[in-house]
Amino acid sequence: MTNAQTLKSLIEDEVIPEIEDSIDYLFELVDAKKATNEDTDELKDTQELLKAFREILTELENNEIDEEECLELIEDINAMRSGDDEEEEI
Protein backbone atom coordinates (compact mmCIF):
# COMPACT_ATOMS: atom_id res chain seq x y z
CA MET A 1 0.00 0.00 0.00
CA THR A 2 1.41 3.41 -0.93
CA ASN A 3 1.67 6.28 1.53
CA ALA A 4 -1.13 8.03 -0.37
CA GLN A 5 -3.41 5.01 0.02
CA THR A 6 -2.49 4.69 3.70
CA LEU A 7 -3.18 8.38 4.27
CA LYS A 8 -6.50 8.21 2.45
CA SER A 9 -7.57 5.18 4.48
CA LEU A 10 -6.46 6.77 7.75
CA ILE A 11 -8.40 9.95 7.05
CA GLU A 12 -11.55 8.27 5.70
CA ASP A 13 -11.76 5.38 8.15
CA GLU A 14 -10.49 6.90 11.37
CA VAL A 15 -9.88 10.64 11.43
CA ILE A 16 -13.08 11.92 9.81
CA PRO A 17 -15.36 9.63 11.86
CA GLU A 18 -13.64 10.79 15.07
CA ILE A 19 -14.03 14.44 14.08
CA GLU A 20 -17.67 13.92 13.13
CA ASP A 21 -18.32 12.28 16.52
CA SER A 22 -16.80 15.31 18.24
CA ILE A 23 -18.91 17.68 16.16
CA ASP A 24 -22.06 15.68 16.96
CA TYR A 25 -21.28 15.84 20.68
CA LEU A 26 -20.66 19.58 20.56
CA PHE A 27 -23.89 20.14 18.61
CA GLU A 28 -25.73 18.18 21.30
CA LEU A 29 -24.34 20.56 23.91
CA VAL A 30 -25.41 23.55 21.83
CA ASP A 31 -28.89 22.12 21.27
CA ALA A 32 -29.29 21.38 24.97
CA LYS A 33 -28.14 24.93 25.72
CA LYS A 34 -25.31 23.53 27.84
CA ALA A 35 -22.49 24.73 25.62
CA THR A 36 -19.97 27.17 27.01
CA ASN A 37 -18.21 29.79 24.89
CA GLU A 38 -15.24 27.42 24.87
CA ASP A 39 -17.47 24.63 23.49
CA THR A 40 -18.74 26.93 20.76
CA ASP A 41 -15.19 27.89 19.82
CA GLU A 42 -14.17 24.23 19.84
CA LEU A 43 -17.09 23.43 17.53
CA LYS A 44 -15.93 26.05 15.02
CA ASP A 45 -12.34 24.81 15.22
CA THR A 46 -13.42 21.19 14.81
CA GLN A 47 -15.54 22.07 11.77
CA GLU A 48 -12.51 23.80 10.23
CA LEU A 49 -10.40 20.72 10.96
CA LEU A 50 -12.96 18.53 9.19
CA LYS A 51 -12.88 20.87 6.21
CA ALA A 52 -9.07 20.68 6.12
CA PHE A 53 -9.07 16.88 6.10
CA ARG A 54 -11.66 16.81 3.33
CA GLU A 55 -9.43 19.15 1.32
CA ILE A 56 -6.53 16.75 1.84
CA LEU A 57 -8.70 13.94 0.45
CA THR A 58 -9.47 16.06 -2.61
CA GLU A 59 -5.77 16.77 -3.10
CA LEU A 60 -5.02 13.05 -2.81
CA GLU A 61 -7.62 12.22 -5.45
CA ASN A 62 -6.07 14.84 -7.75
CA ASN A 63 -2.55 13.47 -7.10
CA GLU A 64 -1.46 16.84 -5.72
CA ILE A 65 0.38 15.34 -2.71
CA ASP A 66 3.57 13.33 -3.24
CA GLU A 67 4.51 10.19 -1.30
CA GLU A 68 6.96 11.98 0.99
CA GLU A 69 4.37 14.59 1.97
CA CYS A 70 1.84 11.80 2.54
CA LEU A 71 4.24 10.12 4.96
CA GLU A 72 4.76 13.40 6.82
CA LEU A 73 0.99 13.88 7.09
CA ILE A 74 0.54 10.32 8.37
CA GLU A 75 3.19 10.92 11.03
CA ASP A 76 1.62 14.25 12.01
CA ILE A 77 -1.85 12.71 12.27
CA ASN A 78 -0.59 9.80 14.36
CA ALA A 79 1.25 12.19 16.68
CA MET A 80 -1.84 14.38 17.01
CA ARG A 81 -4.07 11.40 17.76
CA SER A 82 -1.68 9.90 20.31
CA GLY A 83 -1.21 13.21 22.12
CA ASP A 84 2.50 13.33 21.32
CA ASP A 85 2.22 16.59 19.42
CA GLU A 86 4.86 19.05 20.61
CA GLU A 87 2.29 21.81 20.95
CA GLU A 88 0.38 19.76 23.52
CA GLU A 89 3.54 19.24 25.58
CA ILE A 90 4.13 22.97 26.06
Distance bins in CASP14 RR format, pairs under 12 A and 6 or more apart:
PFRMAT RR
TARGET T0000
AUTHOR 0000-0000-0000
RMODE 2
METHOD distances of the structure
MODEL  1
1 7 0 0 0 0 1 0 0 0 0 0 0
1 8 0 0 0 0 1 0 0 0 0 0 0
1 9 1 0 0 1 0 0 0 0 0 0 0
1 10 0 0 0 0 0 1 0 0 0 0 0
1 67 0 0 0 0 0 1 0 0 0 0 0
1 70 0 0 0 0 0 1 0 0 0 0 0
1 74 0 0 0 0 0 1 0 0 0 0 0
2 8 0 0 0 0 1 0 0 0 0 0 0
2 9 0 0 0 0 0 1 0 0 0 0 0
2 60 0 0 0 0 0 1 0 0 0 0 0
2 63 0 0 0 0 0 1 0 0 0 0 0
2 65 0 0 0 0 0 1 0 0 0 0 0
2 66 0 0 0 0 0 1 0 0 0 0 0
2 67 1 0 0 1 0 0 0 0 0 0 0
2 68 0 0 0 0 0 1 0 0 0 0 0
2 70 1 0 0 1 0 0 0 0 0 0 0
2 71 0 0 0 0 1 0 0 0 0 0 0
2 74 0 0 0 0 0 1 0 0 0 0 0
3 9 0 0 0 0 0 1 0 0 0 0 0
3 10 0 0 0 0 0 1 0 0 0 0 0
3 60 0 0 0 0 0 1 0 0 0 0 0
3 65 0 0 0 0 1 0 0 0 0 0 0
3 66 0 0 0 0 1 0 0 0 0 0 0
3 67 1 0 1 0 0 0 0 0 0 0 0
3 68 1 0 0 1 0 0 0 0 0 0 0
3 69 0 0 0 0 1 0 0 0 0 0 0
3 70 1 1 0 0 0 0 0 0 0 0 0
3 71 1 0 1 0 0 0 0 0 0 0 0
3 72 0 0 0 0 1 0 0 0 0 0 0
3 73 0 0 0 0 1 0 0 0 0 0 0
3 74 1 0 0 1 0 0 0 0 0 0 0
3 75 0 0 0 0 0 1 0 0 0 0 0
3 77 0 0 0 0 0 1 0 0 0 0 0
4 10 0 0 0 0 0 1 0 0 0 0 0
4 11 0 0 0 0 0 1 0 0 0 0 0
4 56 0 0 0 0 0 1 0 0 0 0 0
4 57 0 0 0 0 0 1 0 0 0 0 0
4 59 0 0 0 0 1 0 0 0 0 0 0
4 60 1 0 1 0 0 0 0 0 0 0 0
4 61 0 0 0 0 1 0 0 0 0 0 0
4 62 0 0 0 0 0 1 0 0 0 0 0
4 63 1 0 0 1 0 0 0 0 0 0 0
4 64 0 0 0 0 0 1 0 0 0 0 0
4 65 1 0 0 1 0 0 0 0 0 0 0
4 66 0 0 0 0 1 0 0 0 0 0 0
4 67 1 0 0 1 0 0 0 0 0 0 0
4 68 0 0 0 0 0 1 0 0 0 0 0
4 69 0 0 0 0 1 0 0 0 0 0 0
4 70 1 0 1 0 0 0 0 0 0 0 0
4 71 0 0 0 0 1 0 0 0 0 0 0
4 73 0 0 0 0 1 0 0 0 0 0 0
4 74 0 0 0 0 1 0 0 0 0 0 0
5 11 0 0 0 0 0 1 0 0 0 0 0
5 12 0 0 0 0 0 1 0 0 0 0 0
5 13 0 0 0 0 0 1 0 0 0 0 0
5 60 0 0 0 0 1 0 0 0 0 0 0
5 61 0 0 0 0 0 1 0 0 0 0 0
5 65 0 0 0 0 0 1 0 0 0 0 0
5 67 0 0 0 0 0 1 0 0 0 0 0
5 70 0 0 0 0 1 0 0 0 0 0 0
5 71 0 0 0 0 0 1 0 0 0 0 0
5 74 0 0 0 0 0 1 0 0 0 0 0
6 12 0 0 0 0 0 1 0 0 0 0 0
6 13 0 0 0 0 0 1 0 0 0 0 0
6 14 0 0 0 0 0 1 0 0 0 0 0
6 60 0 0 0 0 0 1 0 0 0 0 0
6 67 0 0 0 0 1 0 0 0 0 0 0
6 70 1 0 0 1 0 0 0 0 0 0 0
6 71 0 0 0 0 1 0 0 0 0 0 0
6 73 0 0 0 0 1 0 0 0 0 0 0
6 74 1 0 0 1 0 0 0 0 0 0 0
6 75 0 0 0 0 0 1 0 0 0 0 0
6 77 0 0 0 0 0 1 0 0 0 0 0
6 78 0 0 0 0 0 1 0 0 0 0 0
7 13 0 0 0 0 0 1 0 0 0 0 0
7 14 0 0 0 0 0 1 0 0 0 0 0
7 15 0 0 0 0 1 0 0 0 0 0 0
7 53 0 0 0 0 0 1 0 0 0 0 0
7 56 1 0 0 1 0 0 0 0 0 0 0
7 57 0 0 0 0 1 0 0 0 0 0 0
7 59 0 0 0 0 0 1 0 0 0 0 0
7 60 1 0 0 1 0 0 0 0 0 0 0
7 61 0 0 0 0 0 1 0 0 0 0 0
7 65 1 0 0 1 0 0 0 0 0 0 0
7 66 0 0 0 0 0 1 0 0 0 0 0
7 67 0 0 0 0 1 0 0 0 0 0 0
7 68 0 0 0 0 0 1 0 0 0 0 0
7 69 0 0 0 0 1 0 0 0 0 0 0
7 70 1 0 1 0 0 0 0 0 0 0 0
7 71 0 0 0 0 1 0 0 0 0 0 0
7 72 0 0 0 0 1 0 0 0 0 0 0
7 73 1 0 1 0 0 0 0 0 0 0 0
7 74 1 0 1 0 0 0 0 0 0 0 0
7 75 0 0 0 0 0 1 0 0 0 0 0
7 76 0 0 0 0 0 1 0 0 0 0 0
7 77 1 0 0 1 0 0 0 0 0 0 0
7 78 0 0 0 0 0 1 0 0 0 0 0
8 14 0 0 0 0 0 1 0 0 0 0 0
8 15 0 0 0 0 0 1 0 0 0 0 0
8 16 0 0 0 0 0 1 0 0 0 0 0
8 53 0 0 0 0 0 1 0 0 0 0 0
8 54 0 0 0 0 0 1 0 0 0 0 0
8 56 0 0 0 0 1 0 0 0 0 0 0
8 57 1 0 0 1 0 0 0 0 0 0 0
8 58 0 0 0 0 0 1 0 0 0 0 0
8 59 0 0 0 0 0 1 0 0 0 0 0
8 60 1 0 1 0 0 0 0 0 0 0 0
8 61 0 0 0 0 1 0 0 0 0 0 0
8 63 0 0 0 0 0 1 0 0 0 0 0
8 65 0 0 0 0 1 0 0 0 0 0 0
8 70 0 0 0 0 1 0 0 0 0 0 0
8 73 0 0 0 0 0 1 0 0 0 0 0
8 74 0 0 0 0 0 1 0 0 0 0 0
8 77 0 0 0 0 0 1 0 0 0 0 0
9 15 0 0 0 0 1 0 0 0 0 0 0
9 16 0 0 0 0 0 1 0 0 0 0 0
9 57 0 0 0 0 0 1 0 0 0 0 0
9 60 0 0 0 0 0 1 0 0 0 0 0
9 70 0 0 0 0 0 1 0 0 0 0 0
9 74 0 0 0 0 1 0 0 0 0 0 0
9 77 0 0 0 0 0 1 0 0 0 0 0
10 16 0 0 0 0 1 0 0 0 0 0 0
10 17 0 0 0 0 0 1 0 0 0 0 0
10 18 0 0 0 0 0 1 0 0 0 0 0
10 53 0 0 0 0 1 0 0 0 0 0 0
10 56 0 0 0 0 0 1 0 0 0 0 0
10 57 0 0 0 0 0 1 0 0 0 0 0
10 60 0 0 0 0 0 1 0 0 0 0 0
10 70 0 0 0 0 1 0 0 0 0 0 0
10 71 0 0 0 0 0 1 0 0 0 0 0
10 73 0 0 0 0 1 0 0 0 0 0 0
10 74 1 0 0 1 0 0 0 0 0 0 0
10 75 0 0 0 0 0 1 0 0 0 0 0
10 76 0 0 0 0 0 1 0 0 0 0 0
10 77 1 0 0 1 0 0 0 0 0 0 0
10 78 0 0 0 0 1 0 0 0 0 0 0
10 80 0 0 0 0 0 1 0 0 0 0 0
10 81 0 0 0 0 1 0 0 0 0 0 0
11 17 0 0 0 0 1 0 0 0 0 0 0
11 18 0 0 0 0 0 1 0 0 0 0 0
11 19 0 0 0 0 1 0 0 0 0 0 0
11 20 0 0 0 0 0 1 0 0 0 0 0
11 49 0 0 0 0 0 1 0 0 0 0 0
11 50 0 0 0 0 0 1 0 0 0 0 0
11 52 0 0 0 0 0 1 0 0 0 0 0
11 53 1 0 1 0 0 0 0 0 0 0 0
11 54 0 0 0 0 1 0 0 0 0 0 0
11 55 0 0 0 0 0 1 0 0 0 0 0
11 56 1 0 0 1 0 0 0 0 0 0 0
11 57 1 0 1 0 0 0 0 0 0 0 0
11 58 0 0 0 0 0 1 0 0 0 0 0
11 59 0 0 0 0 0 1 0 0 0 0 0
11 60 0 0 0 0 1 0 0 0 0 0 0
11 61 0 0 0 0 0 1 0 0 0 0 0
11 65 0 0 0 0 0 1 0 0 0 0 0
11 70 0 0 0 0 0 1 0 0 0 0 0
11 73 0 0 0 0 1 0 0 0 0 0 0
11 74 0 0 0 0 1 0 0 0 0 0 0
11 76 0 0 0 0 0 1 0 0 0 0 0
11 77 1 0 0 1 0 0 0 0 0 0 0
11 78 0 0 0 0 0 1 0 0 0 0 0
11 81 0 0 0 0 0 1 0 0 0 0 0
12 18 0 0 0 0 0 1 0 0 0 0 0
12 19 0 0 0 0 0 1 0 0 0 0 0
12 20 0 0 0 0 0 1 0 0 0 0 0
12 53 0 0 0 0 1 0 0 0 0 0 0
12 54 0 0 0 0 1 0 0 0 0 0 0
12 56 0 0 0 0 0 1 0 0 0 0 0
12 57 1 0 0 1 0 0 0 0 0 0 0
12 60 0 0 0 0 1 0 0 0 0 0 0
12 61 0 0 0 0 0 1 0 0 0 0 0
13 53 0 0 0 0 0 1 0 0 0 0 0
13 57 0 0 0 0 0 1 0 0 0 0 0
13 77 0 0 0 0 0 1 0 0 0 0 0
14 20 0 0 0 0 0 1 0 0 0 0 0
14 21 0 0 0 0 0 1 0 0 0 0 0
14 53 0 0 0 0 0 1 0 0 0 0 0
14 74 0 0 0 0 0 1 0 0 0 0 0
14 77 0 0 0 0 1 0 0 0 0 0 0
14 78 0 0 0 0 0 1 0 0 0 0 0
14 80 0 0 0 0 0 1 0 0 0 0 0
14 81 1 0 0 1 0 0 0 0 0 0 0
15 21 0 0 0 0 0 1 0 0 0 0 0
15 22 0 0 0 0 0 1 0 0 0 0 0
15 46 0 0 0 0 0 1 0 0 0 0 0
15 49 0 0 0 0 1 0 0 0 0 0 0
15 50 0 0 0 0 1 0 0 0 0 0 0
15 52 0 0 0 0 0 1 0 0 0 0 0
15 53 1 0 1 0 0 0 0 0 0 0 0
15 54 0 0 0 0 0 1 0 0 0 0 0
15 56 0 0 0 0 1 0 0 0 0 0 0
15 57 0 0 0 0 1 0 0 0 0 0 0
15 73 0 0 0 0 0 1 0 0 0 0 0
15 74 0 0 0 0 0 1 0 0 0 0 0
15 76 0 0 0 0 0 1 0 0 0 0 0
15 77 1 0 0 1 0 0 0 0 0 0 0
15 78 0 0 0 0 0 1 0 0 0 0 0
15 80 0 0 0 0 1 0 0 0 0 0 0
15 81 1 0 0 1 0 0 0 0 0 0 0
16 22 0 0 0 0 0 1 0 0 0 0 0
16 23 0 0 0 0 0 1 0 0 0 0 0
16 46 0 0 0 0 0 1 0 0 0 0 0
16 49 0 0 0 0 1 0 0 0 0 0 0
16 50 1 0 0 1 0 0 0 0 0 0 0
16 51 0 0 0 0 0 1 0 0 0 0 0
16 52 0 0 0 0 0 1 0 0 0 0 0
16 53 1 0 1 0 0 0 0 0 0 0 0
16 54 1 0 0 1 0 0 0 0 0 0 0
16 55 0 0 0 0 0 1 0 0 0 0 0
16 56 0 0 0 0 0 1 0 0 0 0 0
16 57 0 0 0 0 1 0 0 0 0 0 0
16 77 0 0 0 0 0 1 0 0 0 0 0
17 23 0 0 0 0 0 1 0 0 0 0 0
17 24 0 0 0 0 0 1 0 0 0 0 0
17 50 0 0 0 0 0 1 0 0 0 0 0
17 53 0 0 0 0 0 1 0 0 0 0 0
18 24 0 0 0 0 0 1 0 0 0 0 0
18 25 0 0 0 0 0 1 0 0 0 0 0
18 46 0 0 0 0 0 1 0 0 0 0 0
18 49 0 0 0 0 0 1 0 0 0 0 0
18 50 0 0 0 0 1 0 0 0 0 0 0
18 53 0 0 0 0 0 1 0 0 0 0 0
18 77 0 0 0 0 0 1 0 0 0 0 0
18 80 0 0 0 0 0 1 0 0 0 0 0
18 81 1 0 0 1 0 0 0 0 0 0 0
19 25 0 0 0 0 0 1 0 0 0 0 0
19 26 0 0 0 0 0 1 0 0 0 0 0
19 42 0 0 0 0 0 1 0 0 0 0 0
19 43 0 0 0 0 0 1 0 0 0 0 0
19 45 0 0 0 0 0 1 0 0 0 0 0
19 46 1 0 0 1 0 0 0 0 0 0 0
19 47 0 0 0 0 1 0 0 0 0 0 0
19 48 0 0 0 0 0 1 0 0 0 0 0
19 49 1 0 1 0 0 0 0 0 0 0 0
19 50 1 0 1 0 0 0 0 0 0 0 0
19 51 0 0 0 0 1 0 0 0 0 0 0
19 52 0 0 0 0 1 0 0 0 0 0 0
19 53 1 0 0 1 0 0 0 0 0 0 0
19 54 0 0 0 0 1 0 0 0 0 0 0
19 77 0 0 0 0 0 1 0 0 0 0 0
19 80 0 0 0 0 0 1 0 0 0 0 0
19 81 0 0 0 0 0 1 0 0 0 0 0
20 26 0 0 0 0 0 1 0 0 0 0 0
20 27 0 0 0 0 0 1 0 0 0 0 0
20 46 0 0 0 0 1 0 0 0 0 0 0
20 47 0 0 0 0 0 1 0 0 0 0 0
20 49 0 0 0 0 0 1 0 0 0 0 0
20 50 1 0 0 1 0 0 0 0 0 0 0
20 53 0 0 0 0 0 1 0 0 0 0 0
20 54 0 0 0 0 0 1 0 0 0 0 0
21 27 0 0 0 0 0 1 0 0 0 0 0
21 28 0 0 0 0 0 1 0 0 0 0 0
21 46 0 0 0 0 0 1 0 0 0 0 0
21 50 0 0 0 0 0 1 0 0 0 0 0
22 28 0 0 0 0 0 1 0 0 0 0 0
22 29 0 0 0 0 0 1 0 0 0 0 0
22 39 0 0 0 0 0 1 0 0 0 0 0
22 42 0 0 0 0 1 0 0 0 0 0 0
22 43 0 0 0 0 1 0 0 0 0 0 0
22 45 0 0 0 0 1 0 0 0 0 0 0
22 46 1 0 1 0 0 0 0 0 0 0 0
22 47 0 0 0 0 1 0 0 0 0 0 0
22 49 0 0 0 0 1 0 0 0 0 0 0
22 50 0 0 0 0 1 0 0 0 0 0 0
23 29 0 0 0 0 0 1 0 0 0 0 0
23 30 0 0 0 0 0 1 0 0 0 0 0
23 39 0 0 0 0 0 1 0 0 0 0 0
23 42 0 0 0 0 1 0 0 0 0 0 0
23 43 1 0 0 1 0 0 0 0 0 0 0
23 44 0 0 0 0 0 1 0 0 0 0 0
23 45 0 0 0 0 0 1 0 0 0 0 0
23 46 1 0 1 0 0 0 0 0 0 0 0
23 47 1 0 0 1 0 0 0 0 0 0 0
23 48 0 0 0 0 0 1 0 0 0 0 0
23 49 0 0 0 0 1 0 0 0 0 0 0
23 50 1 0 0 1 0 0 0 0 0 0 0
23 51 0 0 0 0 0 1 0 0 0 0 0
24 30 0 0 0 0 0 1 0 0 0 0 0
24 31 0 0 0 0 0 1 0 0 0 0 0
24 43 0 0 0 0 0 1 0 0 0 0 0
24 46 0 0 0 0 0 1 0 0 0 0 0
24 47 0 0 0 0 0 1 0 0 0 0 0
24 50 0 0 0 0 0 1 0 0 0 0 0
25 31 0 0 0 0 0 1 0 0 0 0 0
25 32 0 0 0 0 0 1 0 0 0 0 0
25 34 0 0 0 0 0 1 0 0 0 0 0
25 35 0 0 0 0 0 1 0 0 0 0 0
25 39 0 0 0 0 1 0 0 0 0 0 0
25 42 0 0 0 0 1 0 0 0 0 0 0
25 43 0 0 0 0 1 0 0 0 0 0 0
25 46 0 0 0 0 1 0 0 0 0 0 0
26 32 0 0 0 0 0 1 0 0 0 0 0
26 34 0 0 0 0 0 1 0 0 0 0 0
26 35 1 0 0 1 0 0 0 0 0 0 0
26 36 0 0 0 0 0 1 0 0 0 0 0
26 38 0 0 0 0 0 1 0 0 0 0 0
26 39 1 0 1 0 0 0 0 0 0 0 0
26 40 0 0 0 0 1 0 0 0 0 0 0
26 41 0 0 0 0 1 0 0 0 0 0 0
26 42 1 0 0 1 0 0 0 0 0 0 0
26 43 1 0 1 0 0 0 0 0 0 0 0
26 44 0 0 0 0 1 0 0 0 0 0 0
26 45 0 0 0 0 1 0 0 0 0 0 0
26 46 1 0 0 1 0 0 0 0 0 0 0
26 47 0 0 0 0 1 0 0 0 0 0 0
26 49 0 0 0 0 0 1 0 0 0 0 0
26 50 0 0 0 0 0 1 0 0 0 0 0
27 33 0 0 0 0 0 1 0 0 0 0 0
27 34 0 0 0 0 0 1 0 0 0 0 0
27 35 0 0 0 0 1 0 0 0 0 0 0
27 39 0 0 0 0 1 0 0 0 0 0 0
27 40 0 0 0 0 0 1 0 0 0 0 0
27 42 0 0 0 0 0 1 0 0 0 0 0
27 43 1 0 0 1 0 0 0 0 0 0 0
27 44 0 0 0 0 0 1 0 0 0 0 0
27 46 0 0 0 0 0 1 0 0 0 0 0
27 47 0 0 0 0 1 0 0 0 0 0 0
28 34 0 0 0 0 1 0 0 0 0 0 0
28 35 0 0 0 0 1 0 0 0 0 0 0
28 39 0 0 0 0 0 1 0 0 0 0 0
28 43 0 0 0 0 0 1 0 0 0 0 0
29 35 1 0 1 0 0 0 0 0 0 0 0
29 36 0 0 0 0 1 0 0 0 0 0 0
29 37 0 0 0 0 0 1 0 0 0 0 0
29 38 0 0 0 0 0 1 0 0 0 0 0
29 39 1 0 1 0 0 0 0 0 0 0 0
29 40 0 0 0 0 1 0 0 0 0 0 0
29 42 0 0 0 0 1 0 0 0 0 0 0
29 43 0 0 0 0 1 0 0 0 0 0 0
30 36 0 0 0 0 0 1 0 0 0 0 0
30 37 0 0 0 0 0 1 0 0 0 0 0
30 39 1 0 0 1 0 0 0 0 0 0 0
30 40 1 0 0 1 0 0 0 0 0 0 0
30 41 0 0 0 0 0 1 0 0 0 0 0
30 42 0 0 0 0 0 1 0 0 0 0 0
30 43 1 0 0 1 0 0 0 0 0 0 0
30 44 0 0 0 0 0 1 0 0 0 0 0
30 47 0 0 0 0 0 1 0 0 0 0 0
31 39 0 0 0 0 0 1 0 0 0 0 0
31 43 0 0 0 0 0 1 0 0 0 0 0
32 39 0 0 0 0 0 1 0 0 0 0 0
33 39 0 0 0 0 0 1 0 0 0 0 0
33 40 0 0 0 0 0 1 0 0 0 0 0
34 40 0 0 0 0 0 1 0 0 0 0 0
35 41 0 0 0 0 1 0 0 0 0 0 0
35 42 0 0 0 0 1 0 0 0 0 0 0
35 43 1 0 0 1 0 0 0 0 0 0 0
35 44 0 0 0 0 0 1 0 0 0 0 0
36 42 0 0 0 0 1 0 0 0 0 0 0
36 43 0 0 0 0 0 1 0 0 0 0 0
37 43 0 0 0 0 0 1 0 0 0 0 0
37 44 0 0 0 0 0 1 0 0 0 0 0
38 44 0 0 0 0 0 1 0 0 0 0 0
38 45 0 0 0 0 0 1 0 0 0 0 0
39 45 0 0 0 0 0 1 0 0 0 0 0
39 46 0 0 0 0 0 1 0 0 0 0 0
40 46 0 0 0 0 0 1 0 0 0 0 0
40 47 0 0 0 0 0 1 0 0 0 0 0
41 47 0 0 0 0 0 1 0 0 0 0 0
41 48 0 0 0 0 0 1 0 0 0 0 0
42 48 0 0 0 0 0 1 0 0 0 0 0
42 49 0 0 0 0 0 1 0 0 0 0 0
43 49 0 0 0 0 0 1 0 0 0 0 0
43 50 0 0 0 0 0 1 0 0 0 0 0
44 50 0 0 0 0 0 1 0 0 0 0 0
44 51 0 0 0 0 0 1 0 0 0 0 0
45 51 0 0 0 0 0 1 0 0 0 0 0
45 52 0 0 0 0 0 1 0 0 0 0 0
46 52 0 0 0 0 0 1 0 0 0 0 0
46 53 0 0 0 0 0 1 0 0 0 0 0
47 53 0 0 0 0 0 1 0 0 0 0 0
47 54 0 0 0 0 0 1 0 0 0 0 0
48 54 0 0 0 0 0 1 0 0 0 0 0
48 55 0 0 0 0 0 1 0 0 0 0 0
49 55 0 0 0 0 0 1 0 0 0 0 0
49 56 0 0 0 0 0 1 0 0 0 0 0
49 77 0 0 0 0 0 1 0 0 0 0 0
49 80 0 0 0 0 1 0 0 0 0 0 0
50 56 0 0 0 0 0 1 0 0 0 0 0
50 57 0 0 0 0 0 1 0 0 0 0 0
51 57 0 0 0 0 0 1 0 0 0 0 0
51 58 0 0 0 0 0 1 0 0 0 0 0
52 58 0 0 0 0 0 1 0 0 0 0 0
52 59 0 0 0 0 0 1 0 0 0 0 0
52 73 0 0 0 0 0 1 0 0 0 0 0
52 76 0 0 0 0 0 1 0 0 0 0 0
52 77 0 0 0 0 0 1 0 0 0 0 0
52 80 0 0 0 0 0 1 0 0 0 0 0
53 59 0 0 0 0 0 1 0 0 0 0 0
53 60 0 0 0 0 0 1 0 0 0 0 0
53 73 0 0 0 0 1 0 0 0 0 0 0
53 76 0 0 0 0 0 1 0 0 0 0 0
53 77 0 0 0 0 1 0 0 0 0 0 0
53 80 0 0 0 0 0 1 0 0 0 0 0
54 60 0 0 0 0 0 1 0 0 0 0 0
54 61 0 0 0 0 0 1 0 0 0 0 0
55 61 0 0 0 0 0 1 0 0 0 0 0
55 62 0 0 0 0 0 1 0 0 0 0 0
55 64 0 0 0 0 0 1 0 0 0 0 0
55 65 0 0 0 0 0 1 0 0 0 0 0
55 73 0 0 0 0 0 1 0 0 0 0 0
56 62 0 0 0 0 0 1 0 0 0 0 0
56 64 0 0 0 0 1 0 0 0 0 0 0
56 65 1 0 0 1 0 0 0 0 0 0 0
56 69 0 0 0 0 1 0 0 0 0 0 0
56 70 0 0 0 0 1 0 0 0 0 0 0
56 72 0 0 0 0 0 1 0 0 0 0 0
56 73 1 0 0 1 0 0 0 0 0 0 0
56 74 0 0 0 0 0 1 0 0 0 0 0
56 76 0 0 0 0 0 1 0 0 0 0 0
56 77 0 0 0 0 1 0 0 0 0 0 0
57 64 0 0 0 0 0 1 0 0 0 0 0
57 65 0 0 0 0 0 1 0 0 0 0 0
57 70 0 0 0 0 0 1 0 0 0 0 0
57 73 0 0 0 0 0 1 0 0 0 0 0
58 64 0 0 0 0 1 0 0 0 0 0 0
58 65 0 0 0 0 0 1 0 0 0 0 0
59 65 1 0 1 0 0 0 0 0 0 0 0
59 66 0 0 0 0 0 1 0 0 0 0 0
59 69 0 0 0 0 1 0 0 0 0 0 0
59 70 0 0 0 0 1 0 0 0 0 0 0
59 73 0 0 0 0 0 1 0 0 0 0 0
60 66 0 0 0 0 0 1 0 0 0 0 0
60 67 0 0 0 0 0 1 0 0 0 0 0
60 69 0 0 0 0 0 1 0 0 0 0 0
60 70 1 0 0 1 0 0 0 0 0 0 0
60 73 0 0 0 0 1 0 0 0 0 0 0
60 74 0 0 0 0 0 1 0 0 0 0 0
63 69 0 0 0 0 0 1 0 0 0 0 0
63 70 0 0 0 0 0 1 0 0 0 0 0
64 70 0 0 0 0 0 1 0 0 0 0 0
65 71 0 0 0 0 0 1 0 0 0 0 0
65 72 0 0 0 0 1 0 0 0 0 0 0
65 73 1 0 0 1 0 0 0 0 0 0 0
65 74 0 0 0 0 0 1 0 0 0 0 0
66 72 0 0 0 0 1 0 0 0 0 0 0
66 73 0 0 0 0 0 1 0 0 0 0 0
67 73 0 0 0 0 0 1 0 0 0 0 0
67 74 0 0 0 0 0 1 0 0 0 0 0
68 74 0 0 0 0 0 1 0 0 0 0 0
68 75 0 0 0 0 0 1 0 0 0 0 0
69 75 0 0 0 0 0 1 0 0 0 0 0
69 76 0 0 0 0 0 1 0 0 0 0 0
70 76 0 0 0 0 0 1 0 0 0 0 0
70 77 0 0 0 0 0 1 0 0 0 0 0
71 77 0 0 0 0 0 1 0 0 0 0 0
71 78 0 0 0 0 0 1 0 0 0 0 0
72 78 0 0 0 0 0 1 0 0 0 0 0
72 79 0 0 0 0 0 1 0 0 0 0 0
73 79 0 0 0 0 0 1 0 0 0 0 0
73 80 0 0 0 0 0 1 0 0 0 0 0
74 80 0 0 0 0 0 1 0 0 0 0 0
74 81 0 0 0 0 0 1 0 0 0 0 0
75 81 0 0 0 0 0 1 0 0 0 0 0
75 82 0 0 0 0 0 1 0 0 0 0 0
75 84 0 0 0 0 0 1 0 0 0 0 0
75 85 0 0 0 0 0 1 0 0 0 0 0
76 82 0 0 0 0 0 1 0 0 0 0 0
76 83 0 0 0 0 0 1 0 0 0 0 0
76 84 0 0 0 0 0 1 0 0 0 0 0
76 85 0 0 0 0 1 0 0 0 0 0 0
76 86 0 0 0 0 0 1 0 0 0 0 0
76 87 0 0 0 0 0 1 0 0 0 0 0
77 83 0 0 0 0 0 1 0 0 0 0 0
77 84 0 0 0 0 0 1 0 0 0 0 0
77 85 0 0 0 0 1 0 0 0 0 0 0
78 84 0 0 0 0 1 0 0 0 0 0 0
78 85 0 0 0 0 1 0 0 0 0 0 0
79 85 1 0 1 0 0 0 0 0 0 0 0
79 86 0 0 0 0 1 0 0 0 0 0 0
79 87 0 0 0 0 1 0 0 0 0 0 0
79 88 0 0 0 0 1 0 0 0 0 0 0
79 89 0 0 0 0 0 1 0 0 0 0 0
80 86 0 0 0 0 0 1 0 0 0 0 0
80 87 0 0 0 0 1 0 0 0 0 0 0
80 88 0 0 0 0 1 0 0 0 0 0 0
81 88 0 0 0 0 0 1 0 0 0 0 0
82 88 0 0 0 0 1 0 0 0 0 0 0
82 89 0 0 0 0 0 1 0 0 0 0 0
83 89 0 0 0 0 1 0 0 0 0 0 0
END
